[in-house]
Amino acid sequence: MKLTVNFGQLHHAVQLMGAQEADFELGFAFKDIDPIDAALSGGQELGKDIDLRDIKHSEGVLSFKGRQIMLYIPDQGSNILEVLQDGELGRRIHIAECSSLEHMRATGRFPRYQVTTDTSGYLPVYGIKENKEALDDQKAKLYVCKNCLQSLNYQGYAIKSFAEKRPIFKDFSLAKLFKTYSSHFKSLPDPNKSEGSASYSSDWKDLSAKLKKQANYICEQCSVDLDAEKRLMHVHHVDGVKSNNQNTNLRVLCADCHKKQPHHDHLFIKAVDVLTINRFRREQHKFDNTTYPHLIKCADTALEGLLLKCQSTRAPLGELGVAVQYDRNTVSFDLCWPRKKVVVLIDMRNEILIKSHGWTVFSATKALENFHEFQRYIR
């Protein structure tokens, strides 16, 4: 709806004050909030607001209409007081198609599940106290389902000893999980949420451009030269304080290395941009004589679980940054074994084209789910 507003009296008052007119712009912009995103951030009831058939898991993690989601049960029953004190005693958060959810799908029973994108970890819960009094409108720090961690091999969970698994479980962060698998999706949750951009200094745009130029558009961490793709160069504040522009606090990094810095769970980098950076790394011989730790460091984070599994079984090293020309189109591979003609893709849109040229194609999820079959192809 268009509004017509007459500011004549305001301008007249300004003139009486003797003030000078000046151009200005607002420091923020209004964006339309997607109704699906808004509903998911507040929680939707499975079976009532969202149909079970619309919950997908082809990317390994759970998703709904192209958005990464999680499931949990708010009703903590008679354990509500204990759960508020210690969330580990509560019902688990489900992030993947684990054995628990497979059983529920088979039986058709998803009791009182909420679907949400709230990555804070502190979720709305309720229950009944010993005196039968209802306790509503509470929030508890709930913990992730261990079967989900096992299914994803998140941070190598499936191949760790019991003692090594404990800190992965206890220190688990939903924000870090969403960042890890963000390549499967178009954005992270709460895309309109401010990350403190207003705290950048007024000269930040000019200063960061100057620093990138001084660095010759070479990443200080992985040494990739992005002079041909300057937009993929960032300047990182080491201490996280965006107004601290001392030289010792600033590092020029490629977008991929920047995303992987501590406390950067909010930073979303498109999968295609990671492919581009790895293509340049390969062309510039950054992967020569590589090892699994270096491969994992440079690969898209969505491949970490698969690569850790490959490393634990001493599978042959895959290659990053490989691009081939098919039908006048350049097709980039997330991970591949060229001699075996095996490729792993995050985005499966080119699957048919790649298969038509004799490659065996796996999604990152299927390679991990069917690892015994997968490793036969790459050995």
C-alpha positions as CSV (number, residue, x, y, z in Angstrom):
1,M,0.0,0.0,0.0
2,K,1.4,3.4,-1.0
3,L,1.2,6.2,1.5
4,T,1.4,9.9,0.7
5,V,2.7,12.1,3.5
6,N,3.0,15.9,3.4
7,F,6.1,17.1,5.3
8,G,5.5,20.8,4.5
9,Q,5.0,21.9,8.1
10,L,8.1,20.0,9.2
11,H,10.2,21.7,6.5
12,H,8.8,25.1,7.5
13,A,9.7,24.4,11.2
14,V,13.3,23.5,10.1
15,Q,13.6,26.7,8.2
16,L,12.4,28.8,11.2
17,M,15.1,27.1,13.3
18,G,17.7,28.1,10.8
19,A,18.9,24.5,10.2
20,Q,20.4,23.4,7.0
21,E,19.0,20.6,4.9
22,A,21.3,17.5,4.7
23,D,21.2,14.2,2.9
24,F,21.0,11.1,5.1
25,E,20.2,7.4,4.9
26,L,18.9,5.0,7.5
27,G,21.4,2.7,9.1
28,F,19.1,-0.3,8.7
29,A,16.7,-1.7,6.2
30,F,13.3,-3.3,6.6
31,K,13.0,-6.8,5.2
32,D,10.0,-9.0,4.7
33,I,10.1,-11.8,7.1
34,D,9.2,-15.1,5.5
35,P,6.1,-16.5,7.2
36,I,7.6,-20.1,7.2
37,D,10.8,-18.8,8.9
38,A,8.8,-16.8,11.4
39,A,6.6,-19.8,12.3
40,L,9.5,-22.2,12.6
41,S,11.5,-19.9,14.9
42,G,8.5,-19.9,17.3
43,G,7.9,-23.7,16.9
44,Q,5.3,-25.7,15.0
45,E,3.6,-28.9,16.2
46,L,4.3,-32.0,14.1
47,G,1.1,-33.6,12.9
48,K,-0.9,-30.4,13.5
49,D,0.9,-27.5,11.8
50,I,3.4,-29.6,9.8
51,D,2.8,-33.0,8.1
52,L,5.3,-35.7,8.9
53,R,5.7,-36.4,5.1
54,D,7.1,-32.9,4.6
55,I,10.0,-33.6,7.0
56,K,12.9,-34.6,4.7
57,H,16.3,-36.1,5.5
58,S,18.0,-36.5,2.1
59,E,20.8,-34.1,3.3
60,G,21.4,-36.2,6.4
61,V,20.1,-33.5,8.7
62,L,16.3,-32.9,9.0
63,S,14.7,-30.2,6.8
64,F,11.4,-28.7,6.0
65,K,10.7,-26.8,2.8
66,G,14.4,-26.1,2.2
67,R,15.1,-25.1,5.8
68,Q,17.2,-27.1,8.3
69,I,15.1,-27.9,11.3
70,M,15.1,-29.9,14.5
71,L,12.5,-31.9,16.5
72,Y,12.0,-32.0,20.2
73,I,9.2,-32.8,22.8
74,P,8.4,-29.8,25.0
75,D,6.4,-32.0,27.5
76,Q,8.9,-33.1,30.2
77,G,6.2,-34.7,32.3
78,S,6.8,-35.1,36.0
79,N,10.6,-34.5,35.4
80,I,10.1,-30.9,34.6
81,L,11.8,-29.5,37.8
82,E,14.8,-31.8,37.3
83,V,15.1,-30.9,33.6
84,L,15.1,-27.2,34.4
85,Q,18.0,-27.8,36.7
86,D,19.9,-30.2,34.4
87,G,18.8,-30.4,30.8
88,E,20.7,-33.6,30.2
89,L,17.8,-35.3,32.1
90,G,15.3,-34.1,29.6
91,R,14.0,-35.4,26.3
92,R,16.5,-35.1,23.4
93,I,16.7,-32.8,20.4
94,H,16.6,-34.7,17.1
95,I,18.7,-33.2,14.3
96,A,19.0,-36.2,11.9
97,E,17.2,-39.3,10.7
98,C,18.5,-41.5,13.5
99,S,17.3,-44.9,14.6
100,S,14.9,-43.2,17.1
101,L,13.1,-41.3,14.4
102,E,13.2,-44.3,12.0
103,H,11.3,-46.3,14.7
104,M,8.8,-43.5,15.0
105,R,8.3,-43.3,11.3
106,A,7.7,-47.0,11.1
107,T,5.1,-46.9,13.9
108,G,3.6,-43.7,12.7
109,R,4.0,-42.2,16.2
110,F,5.6,-38.8,16.7
111,P,4.2,-37.9,20.1
112,R,3.9,-34.1,20.7
113,Y,6.9,-33.1,18.7
114,Q,7.7,-29.5,18.0
115,V,9.5,-28.4,14.8
116,T,11.8,-25.5,15.3
117,T,14.8,-23.6,13.9
118,D,15.7,-22.0,17.3
119,T,19.5,-22.7,17.7
120,S,19.8,-21.2,21.1
121,G,19.5,-24.6,22.8
122,Y,17.2,-23.1,25.4
123,L,13.8,-24.3,24.3
124,P,10.2,-23.9,25.6
125,V,9.2,-26.8,27.9
126,Y,6.4,-27.6,30.3
127,G,5.4,-30.4,32.7
128,I,3.6,-31.3,35.9
129,K,5.0,-30.9,39.4
130,E,4.6,-33.5,42.1
131,N,1.5,-31.8,43.5
132,K,-0.1,-32.1,40.0
133,E,0.3,-28.4,39.4
134,A,1.1,-27.5,35.7
135,L,4.4,-25.7,35.1
136,D,4.3,-23.8,31.8
137,D,6.2,-21.1,29.9
138,Q,9.6,-22.4,31.0
139,K,12.9,-22.8,29.0
140,A,15.5,-25.5,29.5
141,K,18.8,-26.2,27.9
142,L,18.1,-29.5,26.2
143,Y,20.7,-31.9,24.8
144,V,21.1,-33.5,21.4
145,C,20.2,-37.1,20.6
146,K,23.3,-39.3,20.7
147,N,21.8,-41.5,17.9
148,C,21.7,-38.4,15.7
149,L,25.4,-37.7,16.4
150,Q,26.2,-41.3,15.5
151,S,24.2,-41.1,12.3
152,L,25.9,-38.0,11.1
153,N,29.3,-39.0,12.5
154,Y,29.3,-35.4,13.7
155,Q,32.9,-34.4,14.6
156,G,33.8,-38.0,14.3
157,Y,31.3,-39.1,17.0
158,A,30.7,-42.6,15.5
159,I,34.4,-43.5,15.5
160,K,35.4,-42.1,18.9
161,S,35.9,-44.0,22.1
162,F,33.3,-43.6,24.9
163,A,35.5,-41.1,26.7
164,E,36.0,-39.1,23.5
165,K,32.3,-39.0,22.7
166,R,31.4,-37.3,26.0
167,P,32.8,-33.8,25.3
168,I,31.3,-33.9,21.8
169,F,27.9,-34.5,23.3
170,K,28.3,-32.0,26.2
171,D,29.8,-29.2,24.1
172,F,27.4,-29.7,21.2
173,S,26.1,-26.4,19.7
174,L,23.0,-26.2,17.5
175,A,24.4,-23.0,15.9
176,K,27.6,-24.9,14.9
177,L,25.7,-27.8,13.6
178,F,23.6,-25.5,11.4
179,K,26.7,-23.8,10.1
180,T,28.4,-27.2,9.4
181,Y,25.5,-28.3,7.1
182,S,24.6,-24.8,5.8
183,S,25.8,-25.7,2.3
184,H,22.7,-27.8,1.8
185,F,20.5,-24.8,2.4
186,K,20.0,-21.3,1.1
187,S,20.6,-19.5,4.4
188,L,21.0,-20.0,8.1
189,P,18.1,-19.5,10.5
190,D,17.1,-15.9,11.4
191,P,18.6,-14.4,8.2
192,N,17.2,-11.0,9.3
193,K,18.8,-11.1,12.7
194,S,21.5,-8.5,13.2
195,E,25.0,-9.7,13.9
196,G,26.2,-6.3,15.1
197,S,27.0,-4.8,11.7
198,A,26.2,-1.4,13.2
199,S,29.3,-1.7,15.4
200,Y,31.7,-1.5,12.4
201,S,33.6,1.7,12.2
202,S,32.4,4.3,9.7
203,D,35.5,3.8,7.6
204,W,35.3,0.0,7.6
205,K,34.4,-0.4,3.9
206,D,37.5,1.7,2.8
207,L,39.8,0.2,5.4
208,S,38.9,-3.4,4.6
209,A,39.3,-2.8,0.8
210,K,42.7,-1.2,1.5
211,L,43.9,-4.2,3.6
212,K,42.7,-6.7,0.9
213,K,44.6,-4.8,-1.7
214,Q,47.7,-4.6,0.4
215,A,47.5,-8.4,0.9
216,N,47.3,-8.8,-2.9
217,Y,44.0,-10.7,-2.3
218,I,45.9,-13.7,-0.8
219,C,44.4,-15.5,2.2
220,E,46.7,-15.2,5.2
221,Q,45.6,-18.7,6.4
222,C,45.5,-21.0,3.3
223,S,47.5,-18.8,0.9
224,V,44.9,-19.0,-1.9
225,D,45.2,-16.1,-4.4
226,L,41.7,-14.7,-5.1
227,D,42.7,-11.7,-7.3
228,A,40.3,-13.1,-9.9
229,E,37.5,-13.4,-7.4
230,K,38.0,-10.4,-5.1
231,R,34.5,-10.7,-3.7
232,L,35.5,-13.9,-1.9
233,M,38.1,-12.1,0.2
234,H,37.1,-11.0,3.7
235,V,38.8,-9.1,6.6
236,H,38.5,-10.9,10.0
237,H,38.5,-9.3,13.4
238,V,40.5,-11.8,15.6
239,D,38.9,-10.7,18.9
240,G,35.4,-10.5,17.4
241,V,35.1,-6.7,18.3
242,K,34.2,-5.1,15.0
243,S,35.3,-1.6,16.1
244,N,38.8,-2.8,17.0
245,N,40.7,-2.0,13.8
246,Q,44.2,-2.3,15.1
247,N,46.5,-4.1,12.6
248,T,47.2,-6.9,15.1
249,N,43.5,-7.6,15.3
250,L,42.8,-7.8,11.5
251,R,43.5,-10.7,9.2
252,V,42.8,-11.0,5.5
253,L,41.1,-14.3,4.9
254,C,39.2,-16.1,2.1
255,A,35.5,-16.6,2.8
256,D,36.0,-20.3,3.5
257,C,38.7,-19.7,6.1
258,H,36.7,-16.8,7.6
259,K,33.6,-19.0,8.0
260,K,35.7,-21.6,9.9
261,Q,37.0,-19.1,12.5
262,P,35.8,-19.5,16.2
263,H,32.5,-17.8,17.0
264,H,31.5,-17.4,13.4
265,D,28.5,-19.6,13.5
266,H,26.4,-16.8,12.0
267,L,28.6,-16.5,8.8
268,F,26.9,-18.1,5.8
269,I,29.0,-18.9,2.7
270,K,27.3,-20.4,-0.3
271,A,28.4,-23.9,-1.4
272,V,29.3,-22.7,-4.8
273,D,31.7,-20.2,-3.3
274,V,33.5,-22.9,-1.4
275,L,33.8,-24.8,-4.7
276,T,35.3,-21.8,-6.4
277,I,37.8,-21.3,-3.6
278,N,38.8,-24.9,-3.7
279,R,39.2,-24.8,-7.5
280,F,41.6,-21.9,-7.1
281,R,43.5,-23.8,-4.4
282,R,43.9,-26.7,-6.7
283,E,45.0,-24.7,-9.6
284,Q,47.6,-23.0,-7.4
285,H,48.8,-26.4,-6.1
286,K,47.7,-25.9,-2.5
287,F,46.6,-29.5,-2.4
288,D,49.9,-31.0,-3.6
289,N,51.1,-33.8,-1.1
290,T,48.0,-33.2,1.0
291,T,46.9,-35.2,4.1
292,Y,43.6,-36.0,5.6
293,P,43.8,-33.2,8.2
294,H,44.6,-30.7,5.5
295,L,41.8,-32.1,3.3
296,I,39.3,-31.8,6.1
297,K,40.4,-28.3,6.9
298,C,39.8,-27.1,3.3
299,A,36.7,-29.2,2.4
300,D,33.2,-28.0,2.8
301,T,32.2,-28.5,6.4
302,A,29.2,-30.7,5.3
303,L,31.8,-33.3,4.2
304,E,33.5,-33.5,7.6
305,G,31.7,-36.6,8.9
306,L,32.4,-38.6,5.7
307,L,36.1,-37.5,5.5
308,L,36.6,-38.5,9.2
309,K,35.2,-41.9,8.4
310,C,37.4,-42.3,5.4
311,Q,40.4,-41.3,7.5
312,S,39.6,-43.8,10.3
313,T,39.4,-46.6,7.7
314,R,42.6,-45.5,5.9
315,A,40.7,-45.0,2.7
316,P,42.6,-43.5,-0.3
317,L,42.6,-39.7,-0.2
318,G,40.0,-37.9,-2.2
319,E,40.6,-34.7,-4.2
320,L,39.1,-31.2,-3.8
321,G,38.7,-28.5,-6.4
322,V,38.3,-30.8,-9.5
323,A,36.2,-29.2,-12.3
324,V,35.3,-30.8,-15.6
325,Q,33.8,-29.4,-18.8
326,Y,30.6,-31.2,-20.0
327,D,28.3,-29.9,-22.7
328,R,29.9,-26.4,-22.6
329,N,29.2,-26.3,-18.8
330,T,31.9,-26.4,-16.1
331,V,30.9,-28.8,-13.4
332,S,32.7,-28.6,-10.1
333,F,33.0,-31.6,-7.7
334,D,32.9,-31.2,-3.9
335,L,35.0,-34.3,-3.5
336,C,36.2,-37.0,-5.9
337,W,38.5,-39.9,-6.7
338,P,39.4,-39.3,-10.3
339,R,41.2,-42.6,-11.0
340,K,38.1,-44.5,-9.7
341,K,35.7,-42.0,-11.3
342,V,33.8,-41.6,-8.0
343,V,32.4,-38.2,-7.0
344,V,30.6,-37.0,-3.9
345,L,28.2,-34.0,-4.4
346,I,26.5,-31.7,-1.9
347,D,24.2,-30.2,-4.6
348,M,22.8,-33.1,-6.7
349,R,21.5,-31.1,-9.6
350,N,24.2,-32.3,-12.0
351,E,24.0,-36.0,-11.0
352,I,22.5,-37.2,-14.3
353,L,25.0,-35.3,-16.4
354,I,27.9,-36.6,-14.4
355,K,26.7,-40.2,-14.4
356,S,26.3,-40.0,-18.2
357,H,30.1,-39.5,-18.5
358,G,30.8,-42.7,-16.6
359,W,31.2,-41.4,-13.0
360,T,29.7,-43.1,-9.9
361,V,27.9,-40.4,-8.0
362,F,27.1,-40.4,-4.2
363,S,25.5,-37.7,-2.2
364,A,27.5,-36.8,0.9
365,T,24.7,-38.4,3.0
366,K,24.4,-41.6,1.0
367,A,28.2,-42.1,1.0
368,L,28.2,-42.0,4.8
369,E,25.0,-44.0,5.3
370,N,26.2,-46.7,2.9
371,F,29.9,-46.4,3.8
372,H,30.8,-50.1,3.3
373,E,29.5,-50.0,-0.3
374,F,31.0,-46.6,-0.9
375,Q,34.5,-47.6,0.1
376,R,34.5,-50.5,-2.3
377,Y,34.2,-47.9,-5.1
378,I,37.1,-45.8,-4.0
379,R,39.6,-48.5,-3.0
